[in-house]
């Protein structure tokens, strides 16, 4: 607004100078061009580029958030609904044998040799899956004694190498490379113990 008033004052002052209309118009045009210089195309392009990049970033972020809402990631799915994650990585078969020590794992190869039990019984697989992949971990678990090596084979996922041991009618399981210990549900422990005792007789661990 200030520039506009200044231009008008300048134009009025021109009318008091004894010059022709053509000279006055040329002088006015010069003043206007000086007050409003033409901006080069490069300047305009640079400003538009920044605005376009901002808009694109907003659209990309919005699309990502929408995708996450409709299809949550595997980690988020596990935190919100563990049962669905377990169903997508079910145990298809298990191997069980007597363990030599808490550090050594015997089920690396030759899984069909004598002394190795192959268990694909649905109830057993379901109990192992719920225990090892659940959140029922315990603190101050009893010391591992008389343990078994347990290999869990999944569909579409790496196997789990575990240690299983029994203490006072309770069954405990831990992955070989982890410190966390899981406990089989009390209502299922007796069944697991009975199955292990039966396999010991058949396979002769």
Beta strands, then each sheet from edge to edge (+ up, - down):
strand 1: 91-98
strand 2: 117-119
strand 3: 137-138
strand 4: 148-154
strand 5: 160-167
strand 6: 170-175
strand 7: 181-183
sheet 1: 2+ 1- 4+ 5- 6+ 7- 3+
end
